[in-house]
Amino acid sequence: MVAHRSPKPLVWVRILLPLPKNRGLAIKNKKRFFITNLFIKINGVKMEKVIQIIKKVFTKQIILYGIFGVLTTVVKFVSYFILSRLGLEENLSNILAIILAVLFAYFTNRKMVFDSKAEGFYSNFKEFYKFILGRAFSMVVETLGFFLLFNILHIGEWVSQVAISIIVIILNFFISKFFVF
C-alpha cells in the first residue's frame, strides 16, 4: 500500500509593487508602493507574526551595530592580512589586529550605535575602561578560539577567523549594550 500525503498548504505571498504613475490608487503613507492584503501562511504559521518578530529584533541599534561590526571585522581582517604578510607569526598578527579593531569599534559604537551620554573625563574614562575590559574578555575568547580552531583542530586560518569572529560580534553586542553603554 502507498501512503498518501496530504497536499502542501497554500503559500500566500505579500507583494510589494511600484504604483503606476497614472493610476488613481490610494497611496499609504505617501509612498509609491502598495501592499496586497494577502496573508502569508506557511505550515499553519501566519507570516505576519514572523514579520512582527523580525521588526522587533532588527532595531536601528542592531542594524547599526551590524554595520559597524562588519566594518570592525574588515579592519581586523585587513590588519591581520597586512601583519601576517609582513612576516609576523599568525597568532601575534591576530592579537594586534584585534587591538586595532577594538579601538575602531569603541569610537564608532560610542556615539553612532549606543548614543553614549557620558560627559566629563571621569565618565568617559570609566566607559572606555569598561569597554576595554569587555573587549579584553572577548579578545581572550577570540584568541583561544582561533588557537583552538587553527592550531589544535587544523582548520584553515580564514575559516577559523570567520567562525570565531561571528561568535565574538554577538558576544560584544551584549557586553556593550548591558555592561558598557
ChimeraX commands (.cxc) that place a marker at each C-alpha (Angstrom):
marker #1 position 0.00,0.00,0.00 radius 0.5
marker #1 position 1.20,3.51,-0.79 radius 0.5
marker #1 position 0.84,6.12,1.90 radius 0.5
marker #1 position -0.90,9.24,0.69 radius 0.5
marker #1 position 0.46,12.58,1.69 radius 0.5
marker #1 position -1.79,15.49,2.19 radius 0.5
marker #1 position -1.06,18.30,-0.22 radius 0.5
marker #1 position 1.16,21.13,0.99 radius 0.5
marker #1 position -0.73,24.14,2.29 radius 0.5
marker #1 position -1.12,27.09,0.00 radius 0.5
marker #1 position 1.50,29.75,0.35 radius 0.5
marker #1 position 0.20,33.28,0.06 radius 0.5
marker #1 position 2.70,35.99,-0.57 radius 0.5
marker #1 position 2.55,39.64,0.36 radius 0.5
marker #1 position 3.63,41.53,-2.72 radius 0.5
marker #1 position 5.16,45.00,-2.86 radius 0.5
marker #1 position 4.75,46.52,-6.30 radius 0.5
marker #1 position 5.54,50.00,-7.54 radius 0.5
marker #1 position 2.47,52.05,-8.28 radius 0.5
marker #1 position 1.99,53.11,-11.87 radius 0.5
marker #1 position 2.15,56.89,-12.10 radius 0.5
marker #1 position -1.18,57.36,-13.88 radius 0.5
marker #1 position -3.34,55.14,-11.66 radius 0.5
marker #1 position -5.70,56.63,-9.11 radius 0.5
marker #1 position -4.87,54.10,-6.36 radius 0.5
marker #1 position -4.59,55.26,-2.75 radius 0.5
marker #1 position -1.02,55.65,-1.57 radius 0.5
marker #1 position -0.46,54.65,2.04 radius 0.5
marker #1 position 1.96,56.96,3.89 radius 0.5
marker #1 position 2.60,58.83,0.62 radius 0.5
marker #1 position 4.96,56.13,-0.60 radius 0.5
marker #1 position 4.89,54.93,-4.17 radius 0.5
marker #1 position 4.14,51.35,-3.18 radius 0.5
marker #1 position 1.02,49.42,-2.48 radius 0.5
marker #1 position 0.67,46.25,-0.48 radius 0.5
marker #1 position -1.74,43.48,-1.33 radius 0.5
marker #1 position -3.95,42.36,1.51 radius 0.5
marker #1 position -2.97,38.73,1.24 radius 0.5
marker #1 position -1.90,36.79,4.29 radius 0.5
marker #1 position 1.17,34.62,4.11 radius 0.5
marker #1 position 0.57,31.25,5.64 radius 0.5
marker #1 position 3.17,28.51,5.62 radius 0.5
marker #1 position 2.53,25.30,7.56 radius 0.5
marker #1 position -0.15,26.99,9.63 radius 0.5
marker #1 position 2.01,29.94,10.76 radius 0.5
marker #1 position 0.98,33.39,9.69 radius 0.5
marker #1 position 3.96,35.28,8.37 radius 0.5
marker #1 position 2.51,38.44,9.89 radius 0.5
marker #1 position 3.75,37.21,13.26 radius 0.5
marker #1 position 7.15,36.37,11.82 radius 0.5
marker #1 position 7.39,39.85,10.28 radius 0.5
marker #1 position 6.49,41.44,13.63 radius 0.5
marker #1 position 9.22,39.43,15.36 radius 0.5
marker #1 position 11.74,40.45,12.69 radius 0.5
marker #1 position 10.79,44.11,13.18 radius 0.5
marker #1 position 11.31,43.77,16.95 radius 0.5
marker #1 position 14.67,42.05,16.54 radius 0.5
marker #1 position 16.11,44.26,13.80 radius 0.5
marker #1 position 16.01,47.60,15.55 radius 0.5
marker #1 position 18.01,50.61,14.42 radius 0.5
marker #1 position 20.59,49.89,17.11 radius 0.5
marker #1 position 21.11,46.30,15.98 radius 0.5
marker #1 position 21.32,47.30,12.33 radius 0.5
marker #1 position 23.91,49.99,13.10 radius 0.5
marker #1 position 25.81,47.59,15.32 radius 0.5
marker #1 position 25.79,45.07,12.48 radius 0.5
marker #1 position 27.12,47.62,10.00 radius 0.5
marker #1 position 29.89,48.79,12.32 radius 0.5
marker #1 position 30.53,45.21,13.41 radius 0.5
marker #1 position 31.15,44.28,9.79 radius 0.5
marker #1 position 33.41,47.31,9.35 radius 0.5
marker #1 position 35.28,46.40,12.54 radius 0.5
marker #1 position 35.72,42.88,11.22 radius 0.5
marker #1 position 37.01,44.28,7.94 radius 0.5
marker #1 position 39.53,46.38,9.90 radius 0.5
marker #1 position 40.57,43.24,11.77 radius 0.5
marker #1 position 40.91,41.10,8.62 radius 0.5
marker #1 position 42.82,43.75,6.69 radius 0.5
marker #1 position 45.12,44.35,9.67 radius 0.5
marker #1 position 45.63,40.60,10.10 radius 0.5
marker #1 position 46.37,40.18,6.39 radius 0.5
marker #1 position 48.91,43.03,6.34 radius 0.5
marker #1 position 50.63,41.99,9.58 radius 0.5
marker #1 position 50.83,38.31,8.67 radius 0.5
marker #1 position 52.17,39.13,5.20 radius 0.5
marker #1 position 54.83,41.35,6.79 radius 0.5
marker #1 position 56.19,38.20,8.40 radius 0.5
marker #1 position 54.64,38.26,11.87 radius 0.5
marker #1 position 53.53,34.91,13.28 radius 0.5
marker #1 position 49.80,34.23,12.77 radius 0.5
marker #1 position 48.81,34.35,16.45 radius 0.5
marker #1 position 50.69,37.61,17.08 radius 0.5
marker #1 position 49.18,39.10,13.90 radius 0.5
marker #1 position 45.76,38.09,15.18 radius 0.5
marker #1 position 46.26,39.77,18.58 radius 0.5
marker #1 position 47.49,43.05,17.05 radius 0.5
marker #1 position 44.64,43.03,14.53 radius 0.5
marker #1 position 42.15,42.59,17.37 radius 0.5
marker #1 position 43.62,45.60,19.23 radius 0.5
marker #1 position 43.26,47.82,16.15 radius 0.5
marker #1 position 39.71,46.60,15.58 radius 0.5
marker #1 position 38.76,47.26,19.22 radius 0.5
marker #1 position 39.88,50.89,19.02 radius 0.5
marker #1 position 37.87,51.34,15.81 radius 0.5
marker #1 position 34.85,49.69,17.44 radius 0.5
marker #1 position 34.96,51.92,20.53 radius 0.5
marker #1 position 34.85,55.17,18.60 radius 0.5
marker #1 position 32.10,54.00,16.22 radius 0.5
marker #1 position 29.93,52.31,18.84 radius 0.5
marker #1 position 30.21,55.05,21.43 radius 0.5
marker #1 position 28.11,57.66,19.66 radius 0.5
marker #1 position 26.82,56.10,16.46 radius 0.5
marker #1 position 25.35,52.88,17.87 radius 0.5
marker #1 position 24.72,53.21,21.59 radius 0.5
marker #1 position 24.49,57.01,21.78 radius 0.5
marker #1 position 26.67,57.33,24.88 radius 0.5
marker #1 position 25.64,60.04,27.32 radius 0.5
marker #1 position 28.97,60.06,29.17 radius 0.5
marker #1 position 30.25,63.59,29.82 radius 0.5
marker #1 position 33.38,64.68,31.56 radius 0.5
marker #1 position 36.72,62.99,31.90 radius 0.5
marker #1 position 35.74,60.54,34.66 radius 0.5
marker #1 position 32.58,59.30,32.92 radius 0.5
marker #1 position 34.34,58.91,29.58 radius 0.5
marker #1 position 37.29,57.16,31.21 radius 0.5
marker #1 position 35.00,54.80,33.12 radius 0.5
marker #1 position 33.09,53.99,29.93 radius 0.5
marker #1 position 36.31,53.41,27.97 radius 0.5
marker #1 position 37.66,51.24,30.79 radius 0.5
marker #1 position 34.52,49.07,30.82 radius 0.5
marker #1 position 34.61,48.85,27.02 radius 0.5
marker #1 position 38.26,47.75,27.07 radius 0.5
marker #1 position 37.53,45.29,29.89 radius 0.5
marker #1 position 34.66,43.78,27.91 radius 0.5
marker #1 position 36.73,43.63,24.75 radius 0.5
marker #1 position 39.68,42.14,26.67 radius 0.5
marker #1 position 37.36,39.32,27.71 radius 0.5
marker #1 position 36.18,38.81,24.14 radius 0.5
marker #1 position 39.80,39.05,22.94 radius 0.5
marker #1 position 40.68,36.14,25.21 radius 0.5
marker #1 position 37.71,34.22,23.80 radius 0.5
marker #1 position 38.78,35.12,20.26 radius 0.5
marker #1 position 42.46,34.29,20.81 radius 0.5
marker #1 position 41.71,30.96,22.46 radius 0.5
marker #1 position 39.08,30.19,19.85 radius 0.5
marker #1 position 41.45,30.97,16.98 radius 0.5
marker #1 position 44.22,28.93,18.63 radius 0.5
marker #1 position 41.84,26.02,19.14 radius 0.5
marker #1 position 40.48,26.10,15.60 radius 0.5
marker #1 position 43.74,26.87,13.77 radius 0.5
marker #1 position 46.42,25.14,15.82 radius 0.5
marker #1 position 44.60,22.26,17.52 radius 0.5
marker #1 position 41.82,21.33,15.08 radius 0.5
marker #1 position 43.87,22.38,12.00 radius 0.5
marker #1 position 41.01,24.28,10.41 radius 0.5
marker #1 position 42.14,26.78,7.77 radius 0.5
marker #1 position 43.18,30.18,9.06 radius 0.5
marker #1 position 40.45,32.12,7.23 radius 0.5
marker #1 position 37.69,29.69,8.20 radius 0.5
marker #1 position 38.92,29.96,11.79 radius 0.5
marker #1 position 38.97,33.76,11.56 radius 0.5
marker #1 position 35.41,33.97,10.22 radius 0.5
marker #1 position 33.92,31.40,12.60 radius 0.5
marker #1 position 35.36,32.95,15.75 radius 0.5
marker #1 position 34.56,36.49,14.55 radius 0.5
marker #1 position 30.84,35.68,14.27 radius 0.5
marker #1 position 30.79,34.45,17.86 radius 0.5
marker #1 position 32.74,37.48,19.10 radius 0.5
marker #1 position 30.49,40.00,17.29 radius 0.5
marker #1 position 27.42,38.60,19.05 radius 0.5
marker #1 position 29.23,38.46,22.41 radius 0.5
marker #1 position 30.45,42.05,22.04 radius 0.5
marker #1 position 26.95,43.38,21.33 radius 0.5
marker #1 position 25.63,42.02,24.61 radius 0.5
marker #1 position 28.67,43.22,26.54 radius 0.5
marker #1 position 28.37,46.72,25.05 radius 0.5
marker #1 position 24.61,47.00,25.48 radius 0.5
marker #1 position 24.33,45.67,29.03 radius 0.5
marker #1 position 27.71,46.37,30.60 radius 0.5
marker #1 position 29.35,49.36,28.90 radius 0.5
marker #1 position 26.90,51.84,27.43 radius 0.5
marker link #1:1,2 radius 0.2
marker link #1:2,3 radius 0.2
marker link #1:3,4 radius 0.2
marker link #1:4,5 radius 0.2
marker link #1:5,6 radius 0.2
marker link #1:6,7 radius 0.2
marker link #1:7,8 radius 0.2
marker link #1:8,9 radius 0.2
marker link #1:9,10 radius 0.2
marker link #1:10,11 radius 0.2
marker link #1:11,12 radius 0.2
marker link #1:12,13 radius 0.2
marker link #1:13,14 radius 0.2
marker link #1:14,15 radius 0.2
marker link #1:15,16 radius 0.2
marker link #1:16,17 radius 0.2
marker link #1:17,18 radius 0.2
marker link #1:18,19 radius 0.2
marker link #1:19,20 radius 0.2
marker link #1:20,21 radius 0.2
marker link #1:21,22 radius 0.2
marker link #1:22,23 radius 0.2
marker link #1:23,24 radius 0.2
marker link #1:24,25 radius 0.2
marker link #1:25,26 radius 0.2
marker link #1:26,27 radius 0.2
marker link #1:27,28 radius 0.2
marker link #1:28,29 radius 0.2
marker link #1:29,30 radius 0.2
marker link #1:30,31 radius 0.2
marker link #1:31,32 radius 0.2
marker link #1:32,33 radius 0.2
marker link #1:33,34 radius 0.2
marker link #1:34,35 radius 0.2
marker link #1:35,36 radius 0.2
marker link #1:36,37 radius 0.2
marker link #1:37,38 radius 0.2
marker link #1:38,39 radius 0.2
marker link #1:39,40 radius 0.2
marker link #1:40,41 radius 0.2
marker link #1:41,42 radius 0.2
marker link #1:42,43 radius 0.2
marker link #1:43,44 radius 0.2
marker link #1:44,45 radius 0.2
marker link #1:45,46 radius 0.2
marker link #1:46,47 radius 0.2
marker link #1:47,48 radius 0.2
marker link #1:48,49 radius 0.2
marker link #1:49,50 radius 0.2
marker link #1:50,51 radius 0.2
marker link #1:51,52 radius 0.2
marker link #1:52,53 radius 0.2
marker link #1:53,54 radius 0.2
marker link #1:54,55 radius 0.2
marker link #1:55,56 radius 0.2
marker link #1:56,57 radius 0.2
marker link #1:57,58 radius 0.2
marker link #1:58,59 radius 0.2
marker link #1:59,60 radius 0.2
marker link #1:60,61 radius 0.2
marker link #1:61,62 radius 0.2
marker link #1:62,63 radius 0.2
marker link #1:63,64 radius 0.2
marker link #1:64,65 radius 0.2
marker link #1:65,66 radius 0.2
marker link #1:66,67 radius 0.2
marker link #1:67,68 radius 0.2
marker link #1:68,69 radius 0.2
marker link #1:69,70 radius 0.2
marker link #1:70,71 radius 0.2
marker link #1:71,72 radius 0.2
marker link #1:72,73 radius 0.2
marker link #1:73,74 radius 0.2
marker link #1:74,75 radius 0.2
marker link #1:75,76 radius 0.2
marker link #1:76,77 radius 0.2
marker link #1:77,78 radius 0.2
marker link #1:78,79 radius 0.2
marker link #1:79,80 radius 0.2
marker link #1:80,81 radius 0.2
marker link #1:81,82 radius 0.2
marker link #1:82,83 radius 0.2
marker link #1:83,84 radius 0.2
marker link #1:84,85 radius 0.2
marker link #1:85,86 radius 0.2
marker link #1:86,87 radius 0.2
marker link #1:87,88 radius 0.2
marker link #1:88,89 radius 0.2
marker link #1:89,90 radius 0.2
marker link #1:90,91 radius 0.2
marker link #1:91,92 radius 0.2
marker link #1:92,93 radius 0.2
marker link #1:93,94 radius 0.2
marker link #1:94,95 radius 0.2
marker link #1:95,96 radius 0.2
marker link #1:96,97 radius 0.2
marker link #1:97,98 radius 0.2
marker link #1:98,99 radius 0.2
marker link #1:99,100 radius 0.2
marker link #1:100,101 radius 0.2
marker link #1:101,102 radius 0.2
marker link #1:102,103 radius 0.2
marker link #1:103,104 radius 0.2
marker link #1:104,105 radius 0.2
marker link #1:105,106 radius 0.2
marker link #1:106,107 radius 0.2
marker link #1:107,108 radius 0.2
marker link #1:108,109 radius 0.2
marker link #1:109,110 radius 0.2
marker link #1:110,111 radius 0.2
marker link #1:111,112 radius 0.2
marker link #1:112,113 radius 0.2
marker link #1:113,114 radius 0.2
marker link #1:114,115 radius 0.2
marker link #1:115,116 radius 0.2
marker link #1:116,117 radius 0.2
marker link #1:117,118 radius 0.2
marker link #1:118,119 radius 0.2
marker link #1:119,120 radius 0.2
marker link #1:120,121 radius 0.2
marker link #1:121,122 radius 0.2
marker link #1:122,123 radius 0.2
marker link #1:123,124 radius 0.2
marker link #1:124,125 radius 0.2
marker link #1:125,126 radius 0.2
marker link #1:126,127 radius 0.2
marker link #1:127,128 radius 0.2
marker link #1:128,129 radius 0.2
marker link #1:129,130 radius 0.2
marker link #1:130,131 radius 0.2
marker link #1:131,132 radius 0.2
marker link #1:132,133 radius 0.2
marker link #1:133,134 radius 0.2
marker link #1:134,135 radius 0.2
marker link #1:135,136 radius 0.2
marker link #1:136,137 radius 0.2
marker link #1:137,138 radius 0.2
marker link #1:138,139 radius 0.2
marker link #1:139,140 radius 0.2
marker link #1:140,141 radius 0.2
marker link #1:141,142 radius 0.2
marker link #1:142,143 radius 0.2
marker link #1:143,144 radius 0.2
marker link #1:144,145 radius 0.2
marker link #1:145,146 radius 0.2
marker link #1:146,147 radius 0.2
marker link #1:147,148 radius 0.2
marker link #1:148,149 radius 0.2
marker link #1:149,150 radius 0.2
marker link #1:150,151 radius 0.2
marker link #1:151,152 radius 0.2
marker link #1:152,153 radius 0.2
marker link #1:153,154 radius 0.2
marker link #1:154,155 radius 0.2
marker link #1:155,156 radius 0.2
marker link #1:156,157 radius 0.2
marker link #1:157,158 radius 0.2
marker link #1:158,159 radius 0.2
marker link #1:159,160 radius 0.2
marker link #1:160,161 radius 0.2
marker link #1:161,162 radius 0.2
marker link #1:162,163 radius 0.2
marker link #1:163,164 radius 0.2
marker link #1:164,165 radius 0.2
marker link #1:165,166 radius 0.2
marker link #1:166,167 radius 0.2
marker link #1:167,168 radius 0.2
marker link #1:168,169 radius 0.2
marker link #1:169,170 radius 0.2
marker link #1:170,171 radius 0.2
marker link #1:171,172 radius 0.2
marker link #1:172,173 radius 0.2
marker link #1:173,174 radius 0.2
marker link #1:174,175 radius 0.2
marker link #1:175,176 radius 0.2
marker link #1:176,177 radius 0.2
marker link #1:177,178 radius 0.2
marker link #1:178,179 radius 0.2
marker link #1:179,180 radius 0.2
marker link #1:180,181 radius 0.2
view
